[in-house]
Amino acid sequence: MALSQLSQFLSVEKGVGPEGRIAVVRFDRGDGLNALSPEAMRQLTAVARSFEDDAETSVVVLTGSAKAFTAGFDLKDAEGRARKEMDVGSLRRALKVGPRMTRAWQEMEQITIGAIEGFAIGGGVALAVALDFRVMAANAHLRVPEIGLGMNMSWQSVPRMLHLIGPARTKQAVILADQRISAQEAYEWGLVEEVAEPGKAFDAAMALAEKVARQPPISVAMTKLTVNRLAHALDDLASHMDGDQYALATMSEDHTEGVAAFRERRKPKFRGR
């Protein structure tokens, strides 16, 4: 087995499981939140791309910390906060980091499995639905708070969620921004494939990974490619503007109010402007 440390919060372990065909990517900032700063997203993109020519790995398990998969975009990160002062061109370029990350994970040839403990929020849900499978601890939850902050759900997450849970559930998950989606609800909706005992999501994900790792690697990779191409054929057409919509939404008064209310721990007063 080979273990590499990409940063202080991201590590990769290869050569695990049957014939050493499983790799484990651990994202842990050590703060209980595991928020996605732009630098964290660049690291997650780089690690996904590092598997492009890896013929020895059939399955990649992505896990967070024991307390959180990820709390989503880091609202306190200095680089992220600097977006407020950017011109439109600079902002459009800066906003590519998120969709670039989720696309990199979706397009991996290896089967990808997310192990979710604690919670996955916003961008954490976006990352999770870009994977092939998701295993969730029974006491964990998901939440998509973007609309409650005066933004829209982007990173091509809406079509990915639509494929998994259908239009009504996607609207419910995204529009009802304060709603926590429990592990049992996520399973019943089809948002996750398995619910594990608390603290055992990673073990359950590894058990699933071992089943995949025992299958013929080339056939598995080709089947994944076929399914993804069919399922996601129109995703770019449907959501090619979601980054620009996000940029537009963040320029609204409602966004300013939503973020202020979040920080002040009060209910926002949206005015549609």
N, C-alpha and C positions, 0 to 999 in steps of 0.2 A: 504494500500500500504506500502511496505517496501523498503527503500532506503539504500543501503550499499555503502561505499566508499572503493574500493579495493586499491587504490593508489591515488596520487595527480592528476592523469589524467584519471582514469578509475572508473566508478560508475555503479551500477546496481539498477534498480527500478523494483520491482515485484508487482504483484497484480493489474495491470492496465487493463482497458477495460472490455469487457463482461465477467462476472463471474470471473474477476481478472485473466484471463488466458494469459495476455500479459506481457512480461518483456521487459524493455528497457535497453540496454547497451550503455553507452556514453563513447567514447574515445576522450579526449580533453586535450592536453598538454598545451593549452593556449598560443601557439606561432605562430598560423596561418599556421603551416606546418603539425603538427600531425605526425611526422616521426616515423617509426617503429624501435626503438632501440631493442636490444635483450631482455632487461628487459620488455619493452612494449609488445613484442611478448609473453614472458612467462606469463605476466598478462592476455593477451587476450586468451591464451591457457587455463589458469586456470579457467577463467570465463566461457568459453565454456564447460569445463568438469564439472563445478559446477552444470550444469543442468541435469546431467546424471540420477539422481534419483528424479527429480522434476516432479511429476505427476500433479502438479497444473498449470504448464505453458505449453501452446500449441504453442505459437509464441514468438520469440525473435527478436526485432528490434535492429539492430546495427547501430549507427550513430556516426559521427565524430563531428567536430566543425562547426560553421556557415560558416567558410572559407575553410575548407578542410575535406574530409573524411580521407585521409592520403597521405602524400608525398612519402610513401614507405620507404625503408631501410634508416636508419639514417647514412649517410656517415661520420658525425662528431662525432658519439658516440665513446667514448674511448674503450669500450669493442669490438665494431665492428671493429674499426681500428686495434686492437691488432691481428686480424686475419692474418695480413701481416707477422707477426713474428712466426706464428704457424707451427709446423711440420705437415705432411699430416694427421696423425692420429688425432691430436687435431683439425685440421681444419675440417675434416669430421664430428667430433662430434659437433663442433660449428655450422656447417651449417644445422644441423637438427632442429634448433629452428623455422625456417620459415615454412618448410613443416609440422612440428608438429602442428603449429598453424592453418594452413589452413585445415589440416585433422580433427582437433578437431572441427572446425566449420562445416565442411561438414558432419561429422558423428553425429551431434546432432540430437536427435529424434524430437525435436521441429522444426517447420517451421522457417526459418531464412530469414529476410528481411533487406537489406542494404539501408540506406537513405544517398544519396551522394550529398553534397553541395560542391561547389568550384572545387575540383579536386580529382582524385584518380590516383596515379602514381606508376608504378612498382609493388612493394609489395602490394600497396593499391588495384591495379587491381586484384592481386593474391588472396587477401582476399575477395574481392567482388565476384569473380566468384566461390568461394567456398560456397557461400550462395545460398539459394533457389531462391530468388527474389531480384531484384535491382530496386530502384526508384531513379531517377536522376533529379536534378534541371536543368531547360532549359539552364541556363548559365554556367553549369559545364562542365568539360571535363575529359577524360581519356587519359593516355599516358603510353606506355610500353618502357622505355628508355634503358633497359638492354643491348641490342646489341650495341647501340651507345656508351656504356661505356666499350665495349670489353668483355661483359659477355653473358650468355645465360639466357633466362627466365626459372626459375626453380619452385620449390615448387609444382610440378605437375600441374602447371597452363595451360600448353599447351593443354593437353587432355581436361581439363575443358572448355577452350575456344573453342576447336574444337567441343565439343558437342553443344555449344550454337550457334556458328556462322559459322561453317564449315571450311574447309581447306584454301580456298583462303583468306577469311577475317582474319583468324588467322595469316596467313603469313603476311598479310598487316599490322595488328595491331602490330605484334612483330618485324618484320624485318624492317619496316619503322619507326625506333625508334623515330624520331623527330616529327612524325605526331600526332597532337592532334585529338582525336576522340570526336567530339561534342556530346551533349546529343541526338540530333536528329539522327545523324549517328549511335550512339550506339543503339538507339531504332529501327531504320530501319534494322540494322544488326542482332538484337536479343540479344544484349549484356546486355540490360536493358529492363525491362518489362513495365516501365511507366516513362514518363517525366512530371515533375511538375513545377509549377511557381517558379521562383527564391525565395529561402528562405522557400519554402513549401514542400521540399522533405520529411522531417520528418512527416509532417501532412499527406501527401499522403501515406507514408509507414504505418502509424498508421491506416489509413482508410482500407488499404488492410489487415493489421493484424487483425482488428476487424472482417472482413469477415471470415478469417480463424478461429478465436477464437470461432465463433458461430457454427462451424462444430464439429461433434463428435470427441473428441481428439484421441481415440484409432484408429479409422478408418483412420484419417489423418496421424498419425504416421506410421501405417503399409503401407499406400500407398506411403509415402515418401521413406520408406526403400526399397520397391519393385522397385520404379522408379530409385532410386540411385544405387541399386545393378545391375540393368540391364544396365543403362547408363555408369557406371564406372567400369564394370566388368574387362576390360582390361587395366585400367589406370596404375596400378602398373607395369604391364608388359611393357607398352609403355614408362614409365617415371621413372623407378626405378633407372636409372643412372643419372638423371638430376642434382642431388646434386653434384655428382662426376664431371660431365661435368662443372658445375659452378666452382668448385674448380680448375679444370684444366684451365679453361678460365681465372680465376683471376691470374694465374701464367704467363700469356702471356704478351708480350711487348705491344700488342694492348690494353690490359686492363689498363696498366700503362698510356699509351698515352690517352686513352679515359677519364679516371678520371682526368688526368692533364688538358686536354682540357676543361672539364666541369668546373673545378675550375677556370681556367684562362679565361673562357668565349670566347673560340676560336674554330674553326673547327678542329677536330682531323685528324691526318694523319696516317691511318692504313696501316700496311705493311704485315699482314698475318703471324705474328710470335710472 
